[in-house]
Amino acid sequence: MAQKKPQTYANHGRFDPPYHFFVLPVFFLLAIAGMVHFIWRPGWHSALMFVVAVALAVAVSKIRIYALRVQDRVIRLEEQLRLTALLPEVLRARIPELTEGQLIALRFASDAELPKLTERALSEKLSRADIKKAIQTWRPDYWRV
């Protein structure tokens, strides 16, 4: 089995080729074609075609967003459990203060650097991107869809 490329801040974002390079463009082009058809030949039929094309494009986008939100909720729960196990008592009490974005970003931090980075995230109100950039030892997440 081929080795996975080590994950870093620079390469941790992923594309799903069938979705990003086929499904999204097709529905986007369908919406544009519906609009052009409506402009060239105004009428109920072309208006309905345009509305349905836009509705399909919105539906495809929302379905993807819903799946990502569920993953974010699972990651948030996993990280709360991980923080409970790894943080000292003083920081454990402050876990609820972390934002969803901070929890999601902290999943990439190694166990050794997690307490200090969590403390920084809380005291400096670090953003998701700032937390990821501050990570020294990256803990990969290859399961994100």
Secondary structure as a PSIPRED ss2 file (coil, helix, strand):
# PSIPRED VFORMAT (PSIPRED V4.0)

   1 M C   1.000  0.000  0.000
   2 A C   1.000  0.000  0.000
   3 Q C   1.000  0.000  0.000
   4 K C   1.000  0.000  0.000
   5 K C   1.000  0.000  0.000
   6 P C   1.000  0.000  0.000
   7 Q C   1.000  0.000  0.000
   8 T C   1.000  0.000  0.000
   9 Y C   1.000  0.000  0.000
  10 A C   1.000  0.000  0.000
  11 N C   1.000  0.000  0.000
  12 H C   1.000  0.000  0.000
  13 G C   1.000  0.000  0.000
  14 R C   1.000  0.000  0.000
  15 F C   1.000  0.000  0.000
  16 D C   1.000  0.000  0.000
  17 P H   0.000  1.000  0.000
  18 P H   0.000  1.000  0.000
  19 Y H   0.000  1.000  0.000
  20 H H   0.000  1.000  0.000
  21 F H   0.000  1.000  0.000
  22 F H   0.000  1.000  0.000
  23 V H   0.000  1.000  0.000
  24 L H   0.000  1.000  0.000
  25 P H   0.000  1.000  0.000
  26 V H   0.000  1.000  0.000
  27 F H   0.000  1.000  0.000
  28 F H   0.000  1.000  0.000
  29 L H   0.000  1.000  0.000
  30 L H   0.000  1.000  0.000
  31 A H   0.000  1.000  0.000
  32 I H   0.000  1.000  0.000
  33 A H   0.000  1.000  0.000
  34 G H   0.000  1.000  0.000
  35 M H   0.000  1.000  0.000
  36 V H   0.000  1.000  0.000
  37 H H   0.000  1.000  0.000
  38 F H   0.000  1.000  0.000
  39 I H   0.000  1.000  0.000
  40 W H   0.000  1.000  0.000
  41 R C   1.000  0.000  0.000
  42 P C   1.000  0.000  0.000
  43 G C   1.000  0.000  0.000
  44 W H   0.000  1.000  0.000
  45 H H   0.000  1.000  0.000
  46 S H   0.000  1.000  0.000
  47 A H   0.000  1.000  0.000
  48 L H   0.000  1.000  0.000
  49 M H   0.000  1.000  0.000
  50 F H   0.000  1.000  0.000
  51 V H   0.000  1.000  0.000
  52 V H   0.000  1.000  0.000
  53 A H   0.000  1.000  0.000
  54 V H   0.000  1.000  0.000
  55 A H   0.000  1.000  0.000
  56 L H   0.000  1.000  0.000
  57 A H   0.000  1.000  0.000
  58 V H   0.000  1.000  0.000
  59 A H   0.000  1.000  0.000
  60 V H   0.000  1.000  0.000
  61 S H   0.000  1.000  0.000
  62 K H   0.000  1.000  0.000
  63 I H   0.000  1.000  0.000
  64 R H   0.000  1.000  0.000
  65 I H   0.000  1.000  0.000
  66 Y H   0.000  1.000  0.000
  67 A H   0.000  1.000  0.000
  68 L H   0.000  1.000  0.000
  69 R H   0.000  1.000  0.000
  70 V H   0.000  1.000  0.000
  71 Q H   0.000  1.000  0.000
  72 D H   0.000  1.000  0.000
  73 R H   0.000  1.000  0.000
  74 V H   0.000  1.000  0.000
  75 I H   0.000  1.000  0.000
  76 R H   0.000  1.000  0.000
  77 L H   0.000  1.000  0.000
  78 E H   0.000  1.000  0.000
  79 E H   0.000  1.000  0.000
  80 Q H   0.000  1.000  0.000
  81 L H   0.000  1.000  0.000
  82 R H   0.000  1.000  0.000
  83 L H   0.000  1.000  0.000
  84 T H   0.000  1.000  0.000
  85 A H   0.000  1.000  0.000
  86 L H   0.000  1.000  0.000
  87 L C   1.000  0.000  0.000
  88 P C   1.000  0.000  0.000
  89 E H   0.000  1.000  0.000
  90 V H   0.000  1.000  0.000
  91 L H   0.000  1.000  0.000
  92 R H   0.000  1.000  0.000
  93 A C   1.000  0.000  0.000
  94 R C   1.000  0.000  0.000
  95 I H   0.000  1.000  0.000
  96 P H   0.000  1.000  0.000
  97 E H   0.000  1.000  0.000
  98 L C   1.000  0.000  0.000
  99 T C   1.000  0.000  0.000
 100 E H   0.000  1.000  0.000
 101 G H   0.000  1.000  0.000
 102 Q H   0.000  1.000  0.000
 103 L H   0.000  1.000  0.000
 104 I H   0.000  1.000  0.000
 105 A H   0.000  1.000  0.000
 106 L H   0.000  1.000  0.000
 107 R C   1.000  0.000  0.000
 108 F C   1.000  0.000  0.000
 109 A E   0.000  0.000  1.000
 110 S C   1.000  0.000  0.000
 111 D C   1.000  0.000  0.000
 112 A C   1.000  0.000  0.000
 113 E C   1.000  0.000  0.000
 114 L H   0.000  1.000  0.000
 115 P H   0.000  1.000  0.000
 116 K H   0.000  1.000  0.000
 117 L H   0.000  1.000  0.000
 118 T H   0.000  1.000  0.000
 119 E H   0.000  1.000  0.000
 120 R H   0.000  1.000  0.000
 121 A H   0.000  1.000  0.000
 122 L H   0.000  1.000  0.000
 123 S H   0.000  1.000  0.000
 124 E H   0.000  1.000  0.000
 125 K C   1.000  0.000  0.000
 126 L C   1.000  0.000  0.000
 127 S C   1.000  0.000  0.000
 128 R H   0.000  1.000  0.000
 129 A H   0.000  1.000  0.000
 130 D H   0.000  1.000  0.000
 131 I H   0.000  1.000  0.000
 132 K H   0.000  1.000  0.000
 133 K H   0.000  1.000  0.000
 134 A H   0.000  1.000  0.000
 135 I C   1.000  0.000  0.000
 136 Q C   1.000  0.000  0.000
 137 T C   1.000  0.000  0.000
 138 W E   0.000  0.000  1.000
 139 R C   1.000  0.000  0.000
 140 P C   1.000  0.000  0.000
 141 D C   1.000  0.000  0.000
 142 Y C   1.000  0.000  0.000
 143 W C   1.000  0.000  0.000
 144 R C   1.000  0.000  0.000
 145 V C   1.000  0.000  0.000
